Amino acid sequence: GLRKSSRSIAQEIRSKSEMAREIAKAKPPPRRKVNGEPIRALTQAEILAEAAQTEVRNLADLERMLNLEEAMKKKAERVKMNYTGPMLRIRSSGATTTLELR
């Protein structure tokens, strides 16, 4: 079985959701705007014209996004500097440890 605390929490959640459902049912449904003219279906030519405009807009957005992405890559690009100064190498194998200055 479940613990009493788990059951009580679950019961609280259920009661809150039931109250929310009842409040939503009590509200009147949203009113839709009634236009005087009915919505007419677009002709094939209108659909194609709209698609052409959308394509032009999408290509412009794509180009802008690619330029922005390239600028961000250039900004983030970092040249790694190699250290050329003196270095200390430590090698340890079993009982012997060697230090090497390079």
C-alpha positions as CSV (number, residue, x, y, z in Angstrom):
1,G,0.0,0.0,0.0
2,L,0.8,3.7,-0.1
3,R,1.8,5.7,2.8
4,K,-0.9,7.9,4.4
5,S,1.1,11.0,3.5
6,S,1.3,10.0,-0.2
7,R,-2.4,9.3,-0.3
8,S,-3.3,12.6,1.3
9,I,-1.1,14.5,-1.2
10,A,-2.6,12.7,-4.1
11,Q,-6.1,13.4,-2.7
12,E,-5.2,17.1,-2.5
13,I,-4.0,17.2,-6.0
14,R,-7.2,15.4,-7.3
15,S,-9.4,17.8,-5.4
16,K,-7.6,20.9,-6.7
17,S,-7.8,19.6,-10.3
18,E,-11.5,18.9,-9.9
19,M,-12.1,22.4,-8.6
20,A,-10.2,23.9,-11.5
21,R,-12.3,21.8,-14.0
22,E,-15.6,23.0,-12.3
23,I,-14.4,26.6,-12.5
24,A,-13.6,26.2,-16.2
25,K,-17.0,24.7,-16.8
26,A,-18.7,27.6,-15.1
27,K,-17.1,30.2,-17.3
28,P,-18.9,31.0,-20.5
29,P,-17.2,29.8,-23.7
30,P,-15.1,32.4,-25.6
31,R,-17.1,34.4,-28.1
32,R,-15.9,34.2,-31.7
33,K,-16.0,37.3,-33.8
34,V,-18.7,37.1,-36.4
35,N,-17.6,38.8,-39.6
36,G,-20.2,40.0,-42.1
37,E,-18.3,38.3,-45.0
38,P,-17.7,34.5,-45.1
39,I,-14.1,33.3,-45.5
40,R,-13.6,32.2,-49.0
41,A,-11.2,29.5,-50.2
42,L,-8.0,30.8,-51.9
43,T,-7.6,30.0,-55.6
44,Q,-4.6,27.9,-56.8
45,A,-3.0,31.1,-58.2
46,E,-3.4,32.9,-54.9
47,I,-1.9,29.9,-53.0
48,L,1.1,29.8,-55.4
49,A,1.6,33.6,-55.0
50,E,1.6,33.3,-51.3
51,A,4.0,30.4,-51.4
52,A,6.4,32.4,-53.5
53,Q,6.3,35.3,-51.1
54,T,6.9,32.9,-48.2
55,E,9.8,31.3,-50.0
56,V,11.5,34.7,-50.6
57,R,11.0,35.6,-46.9
58,N,12.3,32.2,-45.7
59,L,15.4,32.5,-47.9
60,A,16.1,36.0,-46.6
61,D,15.7,34.7,-43.0
62,L,18.0,31.7,-43.7
63,E,20.7,33.9,-45.2
64,R,20.5,36.2,-42.2
65,M,20.7,33.3,-39.7
66,L,23.7,31.8,-41.5
67,N,25.5,35.1,-41.5
68,L,24.8,35.5,-37.8
69,E,25.9,31.9,-37.1
70,E,29.2,32.5,-39.0
71,A,29.8,35.7,-37.2
72,M,29.3,33.9,-33.9
73,K,31.7,31.1,-34.9
74,K,34.4,33.7,-35.8
75,K,33.8,35.5,-32.5
76,A,34.1,32.2,-30.6
77,E,37.1,30.9,-32.6
78,R,40.2,31.0,-30.4
79,V,43.8,30.3,-31.4
80,K,45.4,27.9,-28.9
81,M,48.8,29.2,-27.8
82,N,51.5,26.6,-27.3
83,Y,53.7,27.0,-24.3
84,T,57.4,27.2,-25.4
85,G,59.0,27.9,-22.1
86,P,60.8,25.6,-19.8
87,M,58.9,22.5,-18.7
88,L,59.3,19.9,-16.0
89,R,58.4,16.3,-16.8
90,I,57.9,13.8,-14.0
91,R,58.0,10.0,-14.7
92,S,57.2,7.6,-12.0
93,S,57.4,3.8,-12.5
94,G,57.5,1.6,-9.5
95,A,60.3,2.6,-7.1
96,T,62.0,5.1,-9.4
97,T,60.9,8.6,-10.1
98,T,62.8,10.8,-12.6
99,L,62.5,14.5,-13.2
100,E,63.4,15.9,-16.6
101,L,63.8,19.6,-17.3
102,R,63.1,20.5,-20.9
